[in-house]
Amino acid sequence: MTVVNNLHRKVTRVPFLELNSIHKSIESFVFKRLRDLYRNTEFVYGKTAKEFEINFAKYNETRYAIAVDNGTTAVELALRALGIKPGDEVITVSNTFIATVAGIHFTGAKPVFTEIDINTWNIDQDLIVSKITDKTRAILPVHLYGQPCDMLKIRDVAKKYNLYLIGDSAQSIGSKIKENGIWKNTSQFADISAFSFYPGKNLGACGEAGAIATNNKEYADYISMFRDHGSREKYIHEFVGRNNRIDAFQAAILDIKLKYIDDWNIQRREVAKWYYELLCDVEEIQLPTILEGTQPVFHLFVILVNKRDEFQKYLSDHGIGTGLHYKIPVHLQKAFAHLGYKKGDLPITESVVSRNVSLPMFPNLNYKQVKYVADIIKNYFVKKSCN
């Protein structure tokens, strides 16, 4: 007990996520920009959103970016742009937020789940081929927790079987993959990539927003029209689309934040480095494996642990916030029971999801706080071994 008490004298609380410090650092820029938009009554899409799209495309090293109302829409419209329709199959993973699979569902296509890698917890690229049928049209890997998938191998599979490749980049903005000695944005390896700007993301709005990035003009044009009632010219509608536009306030905030995202990602990688150094000798937990030739952005820092509820409670009792990403894999969610999956169909996925715990992770987390988290974790296992 002495160890814990001593630790409490140094740090009293470590939140799972803290956004105030980031927002405070750019508050004056944001408020000025929003005040200008308010006075000019620029509220819906408009010039501000177009400027953000130009800058976001440049950041992703793509020709086009289309800003939409949320990340779920981004996945759906990415698939629609590729012509995915009812009766088609899209290979993806169950270890993801439900939005990935919902985006497939909304097109009428069928999600087909494949197993994840036991170390990276992303899609196992070596198992994709076994899921391909004559109805398969696309592969949709998820760069979960900010860890890029093995897109070089997945791209080879997609090319060999003439399949589309969509990247779910909701958690991985700014991540990189090395190809022929050159670091490239993860978006470079997919036909089209979908992003979420939910407030807690590395690049987060102050509300809901999302985007799609691609090098294909045809895809970009279709999405631009679909999100605006099937229109490219005001009041002229070529097909029935929806209202999925980003609003000007969110676009303005994201455009300001985009200038800082690389610095924030560097800070996240530093926090992750501390976790690795401080927890590498704790045999009772499994740390995330970084795939060789990738540069993650650590949207989350997730570990695997047995008796998760007990572990989380211990951390909570000592002022440490944690999260679960995610509590139930999508293939076992009631919402997708109609797909016919049952417990035991994806044993690695089910094991990972039952044991995952997300530790505190945000750019302004300091070493003292991370050290406290690591010491409390070590103290937890010392106490258990003594019982």
C-alpha positions in Angstrom: 0.0 0.0 0.0 2.9 2.3 0.6 3.9 2.3 -3.1 0.4 3.4 -4.1 0.3 6.1 -1.5 3.6 7.5 -2.5 2.5 7.5 -6.1 -0.6 9.5 -5.2 1.5 12.2 -3.7 2.9 12.8 -7.2 -0.2 12.4 -9.4 -3.8 12.4 -8.3 -5.6 11.7 -11.6 -4.9 10.7 -15.1 -7.9 11.1 -17.4 -8.4 8.7 -20.3 -8.8 11.7 -22.7 -8.3 15.4 -22.2 -9.2 17.9 -25.0 -9.2 21.2 -23.1 -5.5 21.9 -23.4 -5.4 21.4 -27.2 -8.6 23.5 -27.6 -7.2 26.3 -25.4 -4.0 26.5 -27.4 -5.9 27.4 -30.6 -8.9 29.1 -29.0 -8.2 32.6 -30.2 -7.8 31.4 -33.8 -11.0 29.3 -33.7 -13.1 32.0 -32.1 -12.0 34.6 -34.6 -12.7 32.3 -37.5 -16.1 31.4 -36.2 -17.0 35.0 -35.5 -16.2 35.9 -39.1 -18.3 33.1 -40.4 -21.1 34.0 -38.1 -21.1 37.7 -39.2 -20.9 36.6 -42.8 -23.7 34.1 -42.3 -21.6 31.4 -43.8 -23.0 28.3 -42.2 -23.4 25.5 -44.7 -20.4 24.1 -46.6 -19.3 27.1 -48.8 -15.9 28.6 -49.3 -14.5 27.5 -46.0 -15.3 23.9 -46.6 -13.8 24.0 -50.0 -10.6 25.4 -48.6 -10.4 22.7 -46.0 -10.9 20.0 -48.7 -8.0 21.4 -50.7 -5.8 21.4 -47.6 -6.9 18.0 -46.5 -6.3 16.5 -49.9 -2.8 17.9 -49.9 -2.2 16.5 -46.4 -3.2 13.1 -47.6 -1.1 13.3 -50.7 -4.3 12.8 -52.8 -5.8 14.8 -55.6 -9.2 15.1 -54.0 -10.9 15.3 -50.6 -14.6 15.6 -50.0 -15.9 16.7 -46.6 -19.1 15.2 -45.2 -21.2 15.2 -42.1 -19.6 12.2 -40.3 -17.4 9.2 -40.6 -20.2 6.7 -41.1 -21.3 8.6 -44.2 -17.7 8.7 -45.4 -17.5 4.9 -45.4 -20.9 4.5 -47.1 -20.2 7.1 -49.8 -16.7 5.6 -50.5 -18.4 2.3 -51.2 -21.2 3.9 -53.3 -18.6 5.7 -55.4 -17.1 2.4 -56.2 -20.4 1.0 -57.4 -20.9 -1.3 -54.4 -24.5 -2.4 -54.4 -27.0 -5.0 -53.0 -25.8 -8.5 -53.4 -22.1 -7.5 -53.4 -19.7 -8.7 -50.6 -17.2 -6.6 -48.8 -14.4 -8.2 -46.8 -13.7 -6.4 -43.5 -13.1 -7.1 -39.8 -15.3 -7.4 -36.7 -12.8 -5.7 -34.5 -13.9 -2.2 -35.3 -16.5 0.4 -34.4 -19.9 -0.4 -35.8 -19.7 2.5 -38.3 -17.4 0.5 -40.6 -19.9 -2.3 -41.0 -22.9 0.1 -41.0 -21.4 1.9 -44.0 -21.4 -1.4 -45.9 -24.9 -2.3 -44.7 -26.3 1.0 -45.9 -25.2 0.2 -49.5 -27.1 -3.1 -49.3 -23.9 -5.1 -49.6 -23.0 -7.9 -47.3 -20.2 -7.5 -44.8 -17.9 -10.6 -44.7 -15.7 -10.8 -41.6 -12.2 -12.2 -41.6 -9.9 -12.8 -38.7 -7.5 -10.4 -37.3 -3.7 -10.8 -36.7 -3.0 -12.0 -33.2 -0.3 -9.4 -32.7 -1.3 -6.3 -34.5 -5.1 -6.8 -34.0 -5.7 -5.5 -37.6 -6.9 -7.6 -40.5 -4.9 -10.7 -41.1 -3.9 -10.1 -44.7 -3.0 -13.8 -45.2 -6.6 -14.9 -44.6 -8.3 -12.5 -47.0 -8.1 -14.8 -50.0 -10.0 -17.5 -48.2 -13.0 -15.1 -47.9 -13.1 -14.2 -51.6 -16.1 -15.4 -53.6 -17.6 -14.6 -57.0 -19.7 -11.9 -55.1 -16.7 -10.2 -53.5 -16.2 -6.6 -54.8 -14.0 -4.9 -52.2 -11.7 -5.2 -49.2 -12.2 -2.7 -46.4 -9.3 -2.9 -43.9 -9.5 -0.8 -40.7 -6.3 1.0 -39.5 -7.4 0.4 -35.9 -6.1 2.5 -33.0 -4.0 4.5 -35.5 -1.9 1.4 -36.6 -1.7 1.0 -40.4 -2.6 -2.4 -41.8 -0.2 -4.2 -44.2 -1.5 -2.3 -47.2 1.3 -3.5 -49.5 0.2 -7.1 -49.2 -3.5 -6.2 -49.2 -3.1 -4.1 -52.3 -1.5 -7.0 -54.0 -4.4 -9.2 -53.2 -6.9 -6.6 -54.4 -5.1 -6.3 -57.7 -4.8 -10.0 -58.2 -8.5 -10.6 -57.7 -9.6 -7.3 -59.3 -11.1 -5.9 -56.1 -11.5 -2.4 -54.8 -9.5 -1.4 -51.7 -11.1 1.0 -49.3 -9.1 2.2 -46.2 -11.0 3.0 -43.0 -8.7 5.7 -41.8 -11.1 7.0 -39.1 -8.4 6.5 -36.4 -5.2 6.9 -38.5 -4.9 10.4 -40.0 -1.2 11.1 -40.6 -0.1 7.5 -40.4 2.6 6.4 -42.9 3.7 3.3 -44.7 7.2 2.8 -46.2 7.4 1.7 -49.8 10.7 1.4 -51.6 12.4 3.4 -48.9 9.9 6.3 -49.1 7.3 7.1 -46.4 3.9 7.6 -47.9 0.6 8.6 -46.4 -1.6 5.6 -45.8 -4.2 7.0 -48.2 -1.8 6.4 -51.1 -2.4 2.6 -50.9 -6.2 2.6 -51.2 -8.6 3.4 -54.1 -10.4 5.6 -51.6 -10.1 6.3 -47.9 -12.7 7.3 -45.3 -12.1 9.5 -42.3 -14.0 10.5 -39.1 -13.5 13.8 -37.3 -15.4 12.8 -34.2 -14.2 15.2 -31.4 -11.9 12.6 -29.7 -10.1 11.7 -32.9 -6.5 12.8 -33.5 -8.0 15.5 -35.9 -11.3 16.1 -34.2 -14.1 18.5 -35.0 -16.2 20.2 -32.3 -19.1 18.2 -33.4 -19.7 15.6 -36.1 -17.7 15.6 -39.4 -16.0 13.2 -41.8 -14.2 13.1 -45.2 -13.1 10.9 -48.1 -9.8 11.1 -49.9 -9.0 9.7 -53.3 -7.0 10.3 -56.5 -9.9 9.3 -58.7 -11.9 12.3 -60.1 -14.9 10.1 -61.0 -15.2 8.9 -57.4 -14.8 12.5 -56.0 -17.4 13.9 -58.3 -19.9 11.3 -57.4 -19.5 11.8 -53.7 -19.6 15.6 -54.0 -22.9 15.3 -55.8 -24.4 12.6 -53.6 -23.7 14.6 -50.4 -25.5 17.5 -52.0 -28.8 16.0 -53.1 -27.3 14.6 -56.3 -26.4 18.1 -57.6 -23.4 19.7 -59.1 -25.2 22.9 -59.9 -27.7 24.5 -57.6 -31.3 23.3 -58.0 -30.2 20.9 -60.8 -30.3 17.3 -59.6 -29.0 14.4 -61.7 -30.0 11.7 -59.2 -31.5 11.3 -55.7 -28.7 11.9 -53.2 -28.8 13.1 -49.6 -27.8 16.1 -47.5 -24.5 14.9 -46.1 -22.5 18.2 -46.3 -20.1 19.3 -43.7 -21.1 22.7 -42.0 -18.8 25.7 -42.3 -18.1 25.9 -38.6 -16.7 22.4 -38.4 -14.7 22.8 -41.6 -13.1 26.0 -40.2 -12.1 24.3 -37.0 -10.7 21.3 -38.8 -8.7 23.5 -41.1 -7.1 25.3 -38.2 -6.4 22.0 -36.4 -4.9 20.5 -39.6 -1.9 22.8 -39.2 -1.1 21.2 -35.8 -1.9 17.6 -36.5 1.6 16.4 -37.2 2.9 18.0 -34.0 0.1 16.3 -32.0 0.9 13.0 -33.6 4.5 13.3 -32.7 3.5 13.9 -29.1 1.3 10.8 -29.2 4.2 8.7 -30.5 6.3 10.0 -27.6 3.6 8.9 -25.1 3.4 5.5 -26.8 7.2 5.2 -26.5 7.1 5.8 -22.8 4.4 3.2 -22.4 6.5 0.6 -24.3 9.6 1.4 -22.2 7.8 1.3 -18.9 5.6 -1.7 -19.5 7.7 -3.9 -21.7 8.7 -6.1 -18.7 5.1 -6.7 -17.5 4.5 -10.3 -18.6 0.8 -10.2 -17.7 -0.1 -7.8 -20.4 0.2 -7.8 -24.2 1.4 -4.5 -25.8 0.4 -3.5 -29.3 2.8 -4.7 -32.1 3.9 -2.1 -34.6 4.1 -3.6 -38.1 7.5 -3.1 -39.6 7.5 -0.4 -42.2 4.7 1.6 -40.7 4.5 4.7 -38.6 1.4 4.7 -36.3 -0.3 7.8 -34.9 -1.7 6.1 -31.7 -5.2 7.3 -31.7 -5.5 4.8 -28.8 -2.9 2.9 -26.8 -4.6 -0.5 -26.2 -3.2 -3.4 -24.1 -4.6 -6.9 -23.6 -5.1 -8.1 -20.0 -7.0 -10.9 -18.3 -9.8 -10.2 -15.8 -10.3 -6.8 -17.5 -13.1 -5.5 -15.2 -11.0 -6.1 -12.1 -8.0 -4.4 -13.8 -10.1 -1.4 -14.9 -11.6 -1.0 -11.4 -8.1 -1.0 -9.8 -6.9 1.7 -12.2 -10.1 3.7 -11.7 -9.7 3.5 -7.9 -6.3 5.1 -8.3 -7.6 7.9 -10.5 -6.7 6.5 -13.9 -9.3 6.7 -16.7 -9.5 3.8 -19.2 -11.7 2.9 -22.2 -13.0 -0.2 -24.1 -12.5 -0.2 -27.8 -14.6 -2.2 -28.3 -16.7 -4.2 -25.8 -18.5 -6.5 -28.2 -17.2 -7.4 -31.7 -19.5 -6.4 -34.5 -20.3 -10.0 -35.6 -21.8 -10.7 -32.2 -23.8 -7.4 -32.0 -27.6 -7.8 -32.1 -27.7 -5.3 -35.0 -25.9 -7.7 -37.2 -27.4 -11.0 -36.0 -29.0 -11.4 -39.4 -25.6 -12.2 -40.8 -25.7 -15.5 -39.0 -22.4 -15.3 -37.1 -22.1 -17.0 -33.7 -19.6 -17.0 -30.8 -16.5 -19.0 -31.7 -16.6 -18.0 -35.4 -13.7 -15.5 -35.0 -11.8 -16.7 -31.9 -8.9 -14.3 -32.1 -11.2 -11.3 -32.6 -13.3 -12.5 -29.7 -10.3 -13.0 -27.4 -8.9 -9.6 -28.2 -12.2 -7.8 -27.7 -12.7 -9.5 -24.4 -9.3 -8.5 -23.0 -8.6 -5.0 -24.5 -8.2 -2.0 -22.3 -7.4 1.5 -23.7 -5.0 3.4 -21.5 -4.9 7.2 -21.3 -3.7 8.7 -24.6 -3.7 12.3 -25.8 -1.0 14.7 -27.0 -0.4 16.7 -23.7 -0.1 13.6 -21.5 3.2 14.0 -19.7 5.9 11.5 -18.6 5.0 11.9 -15.0 1.4 10.8 -15.7 2.5 7.9 -17.9 5.0 6.8 -15.3 2.2 6.9 -12.7 -0.1 4.7 -14.9 2.7 2.2 -15.5 3.6 2.0 -11.8 -0.1 1.5 -10.8 -0.3 -1.3 -13.4 2.8 -3.0 -12.1 1.6 -2.6 -8.5 -1.7 -4.3 -9.5 0.1 -7.4 -10.7 2.4 -7.4 -7.7 -0.6 -7.4 -5.4 -2.3 -10.2 -7.4 0.9 -12.4 -7.2 1.0 -11.9 -3.4 -2.7 -13.1 -3.0 
